[in-house]
Amino acid sequence: MHGFAYRNGSLHCEDVDLQSLAESHGTPLYVYSAGTIRDHYRRLDQALEGVDHEVAYAVKANSNLSVLRLLADEGAGFDIVSGGELFRVIEAGGEPARCTFAGVGKTRREIEYALEQGIYSFNVESEAELRYLDQVAGELGVTAPAAVRVNPNVDARTHKYISTGKSENKFGVDFEQIADLYARAAKDLPNVRLRGIQMHIGSQLTSIQPFIEAVEKVAPLAARLRDEHGIEFWSIGGGIGIIYQDCLRSGTIDWWDEKSEQDRPLTLDEYGRELVPRLRDLGLRILLEPGRCIAGNAGVLLTTCLYEKKGSAKTFKIVDAGMNDLIRPALYEGYHEIVPLREPGAERLKVDVVGPICESGDFFCQDHELPDFQPGEAVALMSSGAYGFVMASNYNTRPMPAEVLVDGDKASVIRKRQTLEDLVAAER
Ligand SMILES: *Cc1c(COP(=O)(O)O)cnc(C)c1O
């Protein structure tokens, strides 16, 4: 479920008319639904009922301070991948003691900062990193809590750029090497406290099977590390996929009723139903690191059509958002449903929707049947709440868009649009 639907002929986010937001704040404009973020967090939390667990929101999916504050208020922990993200969590009122720190390339500064702040665990991705963590902690006279990320060599069956759990990916330590690494660390690394084990096999997984495969493969290893080294947690990562095709209708009960059991996308209920029985009796605290499934369907990017160009081969709708604002289509062939803010009729037209950037990869769809919209009209790129604004850049010297958070009938600007002065402020 998400908070976007047509009401009285115009697309709303919760109780707010998106056309009015586009007019008062301009486009491109990211708009998030607070109710949807809360709902998704709570559903996932409830799905894991029956096992000692913590939901550590993956900050990189959407790291706006207001979004983090909202999740901190819900009781979320946080999965961070940089010192910058830890700073954001602290600024938003989150607790460092509920943060796990992932990533293959942590720097000394980042390690020191996280040690000083007292994070819950470093999720370490190589033996070299574990040894360095031990060294830095020793120099600071502290003990570093750590978990090693296991690469279970399971195919997540997702786009190759967001698959992370195969041996050929740069992430984690090979499954076969983990037990020896823990044994060496327990013997040689006095400043590291082995606190858990971690895995994360990929993003946008639309089937439960790879999760089951990975959990079943790693569970005996986790049990062994619990017995031999007293680890207390197992983070099973994030990666739960969301709906990109037909996102708008998926927010209605009808849509779910129409889907056969087989066609239904992975739901949070199914995730919990399948995994809880496989995790329940391990005596380990289960951590989850969801990003996309919390924030993805909770956001849209509003953009205005500037021009229409009819070539001999194609019709192009040129819009004011580009790949610098939303890079998923260009980066990993991501698709975002495109819907006009004024409720359209049934007629459809085959078009390319393209941005203003000087790159052929700057498109939001190609040869796609869409409801018609005219220059001057705004459309929403659905499912843009995760890996949207956070990946935006100033390429082509374009100011970053503004972000608005809607909560009921209230809409707040949670990040101002950049000005031209902002663009050059740090330069000389
Ligand atoms: C990106 C990432 C996540 C979140 O992935 P989603 O697909 O957004 O749920 C979780 N854990 C780690 C280590 C990550 O790198």
The ligand as an SDF file (V2000), in Angstrom:
LIG
                    3D

 15 15  0  0  0  0  0  0  0  0999 V2000
   22.1240   -1.2130    0.1530 C   0  0  0  0  0  0  0  0  0  0  0  0
   22.2110   -2.1080    1.3110 C   0  0  0  0  0  0  0  0  0  0  0  0
   21.0450   -2.4730    1.9950 C   0  0  0  0  0  0  0  0  0  0  0  0
   19.6640   -2.0350    1.5710 C   0  0  0  0  0  0  0  0  0  0  0  0
   19.2270   -2.6660    0.4130 O   0  0  0  0  0  0  0  0  0  0  0  0
   17.7160   -2.4900   -0.0870 P   0  0  0  0  0  0  0  0  0  0  0  0
   17.6570   -3.2440   -1.3440 O   0  0  0  0  0  0  0  0  0  0  0  0
   17.4850   -1.0410   -0.2830 O   0  0  0  0  0  0  0  0  0  0  0  0
   16.8350   -3.0600    0.9710 O   0  0  0  0  0  0  0  0  0  0  0  0
   21.1860   -3.2690    3.1120 C   0  0  0  0  0  0  0  0  0  0  0  0
   22.3930   -3.6990    3.5290 N   0  0  0  0  0  0  0  0  0  0  0  0
   23.5220   -3.3670    2.9020 C   0  0  0  0  0  0  0  0  0  0  0  0
   24.8190   -3.8520    3.4210 C   0  0  0  0  0  0  0  0  0  0  0  0
   23.4700   -2.5690    1.7660 C   0  0  0  0  0  0  0  0  0  0  0  0
   24.6000   -2.2520    1.1230 O   0  0  0  0  0  0  0  0  0  0  0  0
  1  2  1  0
  2  3  1  0
  2 14  2  0
  3  4  1  0
  3 10  2  0
  4  5  1  0
  5  6  1  0
  6  7  2  0
  6  8  1  0
  6  9  1  0
 10 11  1  0
 11 12  2  0
 12 13  1  0
 12 14  1  0
 14 15  1  0
M  END
$$$$
